């Protein structure tokens, strides 16, 4: 069967990464968490005191960053490695969340990571989630999803995620952080968060995780079947 690209975009903490990860598992596709890539760059910038207004520092830093993903464990956890070090837990912390939208808005950062993401999807057969996958990274993706949820539900989900990692943060602080990130993500000049014209809109506020995954897999199966039919027709017509 032909392979497709599944592009899932949406707001912070709406559950798109969890959904994308499980969809990838069911389709037996690699999963690429582009949000983790931007978080890894942000962590590197913080640790190395990179000025966000100094283009030379930014360019030098980007040339010294290597981001890879490794899957391990029974649950198929997808860990992010920055220059060979596992930073999966560190990049999810609040101090990184507070800076990631500012770093993501930098044109040089986006150009570098978009190029890397496009290389990852050159042979198709991937599930990728982020902010600009269906609009910038893979505008030709066979399946585009735009995912969102009620702001309070998003804040509650984020709070639970942080608590599971040992960080106790008030819901008001998390809500403010998400509001700020939403504004930056949707108003930045470079690749702003927006719904692609041909993306399927999913508000998962009242959906279970299983329902979300089932819906996206069903949509993906439909696109795979369509691609298969087109391939057969092309073969028949020489």
Residue pairs with C-beta under 8 A, 6 or more apart in sequence:
1 224
1 228
2 124
2 224
2 227
2 228
2 231
3 29
3 123
3 124
3 125
3 224
4 124
4 125
4 141
4 142
4 143
4 220
4 223
4 224
4 227
5 121
5 124
5 125
5 126
5 128
5 138
5 140
5 141
5 142
5 143
6 20
6 23
6 24
6 27
6 29
6 126
6 127
6 128
6 141
6 142
6 143
6 145
6 216
6 220
7 128
7 129
7 133
7 134
7 137
7 138
7 141
7 143
7 144
7 145
7 196
7 199
8 16
8 19
8 20
8 23
8 127
8 128
8 129
8 130
8 133
8 144
8 145
8 147
8 216
9 16
9 129
9 130
9 131
9 132
9 133
9 134
9 135
9 144
9 145
9 146
9 147
9 193
9 195
9 196
9 199
10 16
10 129
10 131
10 145
10 146
10 147
10 148
10 193
11 147
11 148
11 149
11 154
11 178
11 182
11 185
11 193
12 35
12 154
12 158
12 178
12 181
12 182
12 185
13 149
13 154
13 155
13 157
13 158
13 161
13 178
14 147
14 148
14 149
14 154
14 157
14 204
15 147
15 149
15 157
15 204
15 209
15 212
16 129
16 145
16 147
17 33
17 35
17 36
17 129
18 209
19 129
19 147
19 204
19 209
19 212
19 213
19 216
20 31
20 33
20 127
20 128
20 129
21 31
21 33
21 76
21 78
21 127
22 209
22 213
23 29
23 31
23 127
23 213
23 216
23 217
23 220
24 30
24 31
24 126
24 127
25 31
25 76
26 213
26 217
27 127
27 217
27 220
29 125
29 126
29 127
30 120
30 125
30 126
30 127
31 69
31 78
31 126
31 127
31 128
32 69
32 117
32 120
32 121
32 126
32 127
32 128
32 129
33 69
33 78
33 80
33 129
33 130
34 113
34 117
34 128
34 129
34 130
34 131
34 133
34 137
35 100
35 129
35 130
35 131
36 67
36 69
36 80
36 88
36 91
37 67
37 80
37 113
37 116
37 117
38 100
38 103
38 104
38 109
38 113
38 130
39 80
39 91
39 92
39 96
39 97
39 100
40 65
40 67
40 80
40 82
40 87
40 91
41 61
41 62
41 65
41 67
41 103
41 109
41 113
42 91
42 96
42 99
42 100
42 103
42 104
43 82
43 87
43 90
43 91
43 96
44 50
44 61
44 65
44 82
44 83
45 52
45 58
45 61
45 99
45 103
46 95
46 96
46 99
48 61
50 57
50 58
50 61
51 57
51 58
52 58
52 102
52 103
52 106
55 108
58 106
58 108
58 109
59 108
62 108
62 109
62 112
64 83
65 82
65 83
66 82
66 83
66 84
67 80
67 81
67 82
67 116
68 80
68 81
69 78
69 79
69 80
69 81
70 78
70 79
70 81
70 86
71 77
71 78
71 79
72 79
77 88
79 86
79 88
80 86
80 87
80 88
80 91
81 87
82 91
89 165
90 96
92 161
92 162
92 165
93 165
93 167
94 162
94 167
94 169
94 173
94 177
97 177
97 181
98 177
100 181
101 180
101 181
101 184
101 185
101 188
102 184
103 109
104 110
104 131
104 184
104 185
104 188
105 184
105 188
105 189
105 190
106 190
107 189
107 190
110 132
110 190
110 191
114 132
114 136
114 137
114 191
117 128
117 130
117 133
117 137
118 137
118 138
120 126
120 128
121 128
121 137
121 138
128 137
128 138
130 137
131 185
131 191
131 192
131 193
132 191
132 192
132 193
133 141
133 144
134 141
134 144
134 145
134 146
134 196
134 198
134 199
135 191
135 194
135 196
136 191
139 196
142 223
142 224
142 226
142 227
143 200
143 216
143 219
143 220
143 223
144 196
144 198
144 199
144 200
145 199
145 200
145 202
145 216
145 219
146 195
146 196
146 199
146 200
146 201
146 202
147 202
147 204
147 212
148 201
148 202
148 203
148 204
149 157
149 203
149 204
149 205
150 203
150 205
151 175
151 178
151 179
152 175
153 205
154 178
155 171
155 174
155 175
155 178
156 171
158 174
158 178
159 169
159 171
159 174
162 168
162 169
162 174
182 193
185 192
185 193
186 192
186 193
186 194
195 201
200 219
202 212
202 215
202 216
204 211
204 212
207 215
